[in-house]
Amino acid sequence: MTFAVTAAGGGLKYYPCRYGTSRVRFRGPRRDLKGDYVACLGGTETYGLFVPQPFPRLLEDHVHLPCVNLGAINAGLDLFLDDAEVLNIARRARAVVIQITGAQNMSNRMYRVHPRRNDRFVQASEVLMTLFPEVDFTEFAFTRHMLGALAGIDTHRFAMVVTELQEAWIARMTRLVGLLGQPPVLVWLARQPPPAETLPGMAVDDPLFITQPMIDRVAYRAARMMVLTASDHALSEGTRGLVYHASDTAAAEGQLGPRAHQDAARALAQVLLPMVKDA
């Protein structure tokens, strides 16, 4: 069964839903949590922006269990760490998948983000204002815009900001994995593999500021770390199969398409099937 239908305006219907006491609206339809299920935590790719059937939905057909889509657009790790309901759902799951998300959308020593819309910049800290005294931080509403501006001002000072974000990401990811009660499957789902080192400025694709050494510092706690890069075939399809309004064309061009999600679901199933059978 597929639930991917279009709204009257031509966009995709996501059937937003909430689970328990969580204030986050996840992609639906809502899954029944009374029996066995797989929990999928992540960001925009897990949510499946513009994708009729994202990998959590496709994964259900392979593992023959409901896969609860706990992905959120532009989510950072704070969204999951600060949501007791989401953590409880993950703890009760037969298996947990965590998509690697970027380091920019989390509160840290440099700035604070919105607790649910993690890409929203809320406030700069005294540390950041001292580091960039020439910047009026009230001009920024989004983390990426703010960070791009800082990168253009001074690369050395910006590198100090990136280092703080990376250390915060490692600490938060380590904490999240430890709170689940079971080793999760970590998934890098992107156009390219994790870089070996931090790239200068903002010259990096999502997940922003994440490197292979950072992943190595948390991957040993996981059941499996999977690097799933989109194939040349998947990338060559561009926006084919995505459902979006014409006004969202630029955003759609930055998303992985249906074939990348199909490939990811098949790869994940090979790892998850033995786990859910043995649980």
C-alpha positions as CSV (number, residue, x, y, z in Angstrom):
1,M,0.0,0.0,0.0
2,T,1.2,3.5,-0.7
3,F,0.2,6.7,1.0
4,A,2.0,9.1,-1.3
5,V,-0.7,11.2,-2.9
6,T,-0.6,14.8,-4.0
7,A,-2.5,17.7,-2.5
8,A,-4.8,19.9,-4.5
9,G,-2.0,22.3,-5.2
10,G,0.3,19.7,-6.7
11,G,2.6,19.1,-3.7
12,L,3.0,15.9,-1.7
13,K,0.7,15.0,1.2
14,Y,2.9,14.0,4.2
15,Y,0.0,13.1,6.6
16,P,1.8,14.8,9.5
17,C,1.2,13.1,12.9
18,R,2.4,13.1,16.5
19,Y,3.3,10.3,18.8
20,G,2.2,10.4,22.4
21,T,3.4,13.5,24.2
22,S,5.9,14.6,21.5
23,R,5.3,18.1,20.1
24,V,7.1,17.2,16.9
25,R,5.0,16.6,13.8
26,F,6.5,13.6,12.0
27,R,5.6,12.2,8.6
28,G,2.6,9.9,8.6
29,P,0.4,8.0,8.3
30,R,0.9,7.3,12.0
31,R,2.2,3.8,12.7
32,D,0.8,1.5,15.4
33,L,3.3,1.2,18.2
34,K,1.6,-1.7,20.1
35,G,3.5,-4.4,18.3
36,D,7.0,-4.9,17.0
37,Y,8.4,-2.1,14.8
38,V,11.6,-0.4,13.6
39,A,12.3,3.2,14.6
40,C,14.0,5.4,12.1
41,L,15.5,8.7,13.5
42,G,17.0,11.3,11.2
43,G,16.7,14.5,9.2
44,T,15.4,15.6,5.9
45,E,16.3,12.4,4.1
46,T,14.6,10.2,6.6
47,Y,11.5,12.4,6.5
48,G,11.6,12.1,2.7
49,L,11.0,15.7,1.6
50,F,9.4,15.6,-1.8
51,V,9.9,11.8,-1.9
52,P,6.6,9.8,-2.4
53,Q,8.0,6.8,-0.6
54,P,11.1,7.5,1.6
55,F,13.4,4.7,2.7
56,P,11.5,4.0,6.1
57,R,8.3,3.3,4.2
58,L,10.1,1.1,1.6
59,L,12.0,-0.7,4.4
60,E,8.7,-2.0,5.7
61,D,8.3,-4.1,2.6
62,H,11.6,-5.8,3.2
63,V,11.6,-6.4,7.0
64,H,7.8,-7.0,7.2
65,L,7.5,-4.7,10.2
66,P,6.1,-1.2,10.6
67,C,9.0,1.3,10.3
68,V,8.2,4.5,12.3
69,N,9.4,7.5,10.5
70,L,10.9,9.8,13.2
71,G,12.7,12.0,10.7
72,A,12.2,15.7,10.7
73,I,13.2,18.3,8.1
74,N,16.6,19.9,9.1
75,A,16.6,18.0,12.4
76,G,19.6,18.2,14.6
77,L,20.4,15.8,17.5
78,D,18.7,18.1,20.0
79,L,15.3,17.2,18.6
80,F,15.7,13.6,19.7
81,L,17.7,14.1,22.9
82,D,15.1,16.6,24.2
83,D,12.0,14.5,23.3
84,A,11.3,11.9,25.9
85,E,8.5,10.4,23.8
86,V,10.8,9.8,20.8
87,L,13.5,8.2,23.1
88,N,10.9,5.9,24.6
89,I,9.7,4.9,21.1
90,A,13.2,4.1,20.1
91,R,13.9,2.1,23.3
92,R,10.9,-0.1,22.6
93,A,11.8,-0.8,19.0
94,R,13.1,-4.1,17.7
95,A,15.8,-2.1,15.9
96,V,16.8,1.5,15.6
97,V,18.2,3.3,12.5
98,I,19.8,6.7,13.0
99,Q,20.6,8.8,10.0
100,I,23.7,10.9,10.4
101,T,22.7,14.6,10.5
102,G,24.8,17.7,10.3
103,A,26.5,19.5,13.2
104,Q,25.0,23.0,12.5
105,N,21.5,22.5,13.8
106,M,22.2,22.0,17.5
107,S,22.5,24.4,20.4
108,N,26.1,24.7,21.5
109,R,28.6,27.1,23.2
110,M,28.4,29.4,20.2
111,Y,24.6,29.8,19.6
112,R,21.2,28.5,20.4
113,V,18.6,26.9,18.0
114,H,14.9,26.4,18.2
115,P,14.1,23.2,20.1
116,R,12.0,21.6,17.4
117,R,12.8,23.6,14.2
118,N,16.5,23.1,14.7
119,D,17.6,25.1,11.6
120,R,16.2,28.2,13.2
121,F,18.8,30.4,14.8
122,V,17.6,31.8,18.1
123,Q,20.5,33.6,19.8
124,A,24.3,34.0,19.7
125,S,26.2,33.4,22.9
126,E,28.7,35.8,24.5
127,V,31.5,33.6,23.2
128,L,30.3,34.0,19.6
129,M,29.6,37.7,19.9
130,T,33.1,38.2,21.4
131,L,34.6,36.1,18.5
132,F,32.8,38.1,15.9
133,P,32.2,41.6,17.5
134,E,31.5,43.2,14.1
135,V,28.4,41.0,13.4
136,D,24.8,41.9,14.2
137,F,23.4,38.5,14.9
138,T,19.8,39.8,15.1
139,E,19.9,39.8,11.3
140,F,19.9,36.0,11.1
141,A,16.9,33.6,11.3
142,F,18.6,30.4,10.1
143,T,21.8,28.7,11.1
144,R,23.1,28.1,7.6
145,H,22.7,31.7,6.6
146,M,24.4,32.8,9.8
147,L,27.3,30.4,9.4
148,G,27.8,31.3,5.8
149,A,28.1,34.9,6.7
150,L,30.7,34.1,9.4
151,A,32.7,32.0,6.9
152,G,32.9,34.9,4.6
153,I,34.2,37.3,7.3
154,D,37.2,35.3,8.7
155,T,38.2,31.7,7.9
156,H,40.4,31.3,11.0
157,R,37.7,32.5,13.4
158,F,35.1,30.5,11.5
159,A,37.2,27.4,11.9
160,M,37.0,27.8,15.7
161,V,33.2,27.8,15.4
162,V,33.2,24.7,13.3
163,T,35.5,22.9,15.8
164,E,32.9,23.7,18.6
165,L,30.1,22.4,16.5
166,Q,32.0,19.2,15.7
167,E,32.8,18.5,19.4
168,A,29.2,19.2,20.4
169,W,28.0,16.7,17.7
170,I,30.3,14.0,18.9
171,A,29.2,14.5,22.5
172,R,25.5,14.5,21.6
173,M,25.7,11.5,19.3
174,T,27.5,9.5,21.9
175,R,24.8,10.5,24.4
176,L,22.0,9.6,22.0
177,V,23.4,6.2,21.2
178,G,23.8,5.5,25.0
179,L,20.2,6.4,25.8
180,L,18.6,3.9,23.4
181,G,19.2,0.7,25.3
182,Q,20.4,-1.1,22.2
183,P,23.1,-0.4,19.6
184,P,21.5,1.3,16.6
185,V,22.4,1.1,13.0
186,L,24.0,4.4,12.0
187,V,23.5,5.5,8.4
188,W,25.3,8.1,6.3
189,L,22.9,8.8,3.4
190,A,24.2,11.5,1.1
191,R,25.6,12.2,-2.4
192,Q,29.2,11.6,-1.3
193,P,31.0,9.7,1.4
194,P,32.2,11.3,4.6
195,P,35.3,13.5,4.0
196,A,38.5,12.5,5.7
197,E,39.0,16.0,7.1
198,T,37.1,19.2,7.7
199,L,36.8,21.2,4.5
200,P,37.4,25.0,4.6
201,G,34.5,27.4,5.0
202,M,31.1,26.2,3.9
203,A,32.5,24.3,0.9
204,V,30.9,21.1,2.1
205,D,27.7,19.2,1.3
206,D,25.2,17.8,3.9
207,P,25.6,16.4,6.5
208,L,27.4,19.7,7.2
209,F,30.8,19.6,9.0
210,I,30.7,15.8,9.6
211,T,33.9,13.9,8.9
212,Q,34.9,10.3,8.9
213,P,37.1,10.7,12.1
214,M,34.0,12.1,13.9
215,I,31.9,9.2,12.9
216,D,34.7,6.8,14.0
217,R,34.5,8.2,17.5
218,V,30.9,7.1,17.9
219,A,30.5,4.2,15.4
220,Y,32.1,1.6,17.7
221,R,29.0,2.0,19.9
222,A,26.6,1.1,17.0
223,A,25.5,-2.3,15.8
224,R,26.6,-1.2,12.3
225,M,27.8,1.9,10.5
226,M,26.6,2.1,6.9
227,V,27.8,4.6,4.4
228,L,25.2,4.7,1.7
229,T,26.1,7.1,-1.1
230,A,23.7,7.7,-4.0
231,S,24.8,5.9,-7.1
232,D,25.6,7.6,-10.3
233,H,22.4,6.2,-11.8
234,A,20.4,7.7,-8.9
235,L,22.1,11.1,-9.2
236,S,21.6,11.2,-12.9
237,E,17.8,11.1,-12.5
238,G,17.9,14.5,-10.8
239,T,14.4,15.5,-9.6
240,R,12.6,12.7,-11.5
241,G,10.0,11.1,-9.3
242,L,10.0,13.9,-6.7
243,V,6.7,15.7,-6.1
244,Y,6.9,19.4,-5.4
245,H,5.5,22.8,-6.2
246,A,7.3,24.8,-8.9
247,S,8.3,27.3,-6.2
248,D,10.2,24.5,-4.5
249,T,12.3,23.6,-7.5
250,A,15.6,24.8,-6.1
251,A,15.0,22.9,-2.8
252,A,14.0,19.8,-4.7
253,E,17.2,19.8,-6.7
254,G,19.1,19.3,-3.5
255,Q,17.2,16.2,-2.4
256,L,18.0,12.6,-3.1
257,G,15.5,11.0,-5.4
258,P,13.3,7.9,-5.2
259,R,16.0,5.6,-6.6
260,A,18.5,6.6,-3.9
261,H,15.8,5.8,-1.3
262,Q,15.0,2.5,-2.9
263,D,18.7,1.6,-2.9
264,A,19.0,2.6,0.8
265,A,16.1,0.5,1.8
266,R,17.5,-2.6,0.2
267,A,20.9,-2.1,1.8
268,L,19.4,-1.5,5.2
269,A,17.2,-4.5,5.0
270,Q,20.2,-6.8,4.6
271,V,21.5,-5.6,7.9
272,L,18.2,-5.3,9.8
273,L,16.5,-8.6,8.8
274,P,18.9,-10.7,11.0
275,M,18.5,-8.2,13.8
276,V,14.7,-8.2,13.9
277,K,14.6,-12.0,13.6
278,D,17.0,-12.5,16.5
279,A,15.5,-9.9,18.8
